[in-house]
Amino acid sequence: MYAPGESPFHVRGSTYLGIREHVKATLPGGMEAVCEAMPAGPHRSFVEQRFTADGWYDALTIRPLTEIIAKLEQRSWEQSLRARAQDLARREGGVLGRVRMMASSPEKVAEKLQLAALERFDFGRAEIVETARGLSKAAYHEVPQPLGAWLVACLDGHAGVLISNAGGKQPKLTSRLIPQGRRGEMGLVDVRVDMSWSR
């Protein structure tokens, strides 16, 4: 609906840099293979550009980029996203991170993760709906429809690692995408996410 780089939805460049880092470490041929798999034109030019961590870039291109990566990995899109999120959570954790997680409850970890989910974007709003022992429910309002399922898969991968590190057992995530009108040419959804675990 928008040419790459022209949508009103933006994300910090650190997200694209993180995708590149993961691809470089896990996919034969790295980003060169990804770019070769993309049709020549605006999508490839967008992905090949130089990103800065604090810069703002079109967020909608995340979807076609990660779909191509998943195809090259010979995984489903959701499996690919969860694996990258799990890898990111493990790398972010490290020894010091695991110590901090152990000093915090799974409930606090889930709440912090859910509140931080949209902090790199210039759209949407995170809301904690309910927090209880072994449960955290959140809503993400006015998310572009193509990124709704992307957000869910990333949260699923990230949460599984972080909640387990904080002592939660068998973490589980369920979700719903609820249509919520449009912004310009793009349909919006509210993303409802329920995280649960045992202690």
Secondary structure, DSSP 4 states (H G I P E B T S, - for coil): ---TT-SS-EEEHHHHHHHHHHHHHHSTTHHHHHHHHSPTTHHHHHHHSPP-TTSEEESTTHHHHHHHHHHHHTS-HHHHHHHHHHHHHHHHHHHHHHHHHHTS-HHHHHHHHHHHTTTTBSS-EEEEEEEETTEEEEEEEEEEHHHHHHHHHHHHHHHHHHHHHTT-EEEEEEEEEEEEEEETTEEEEEEEEEEEEE-
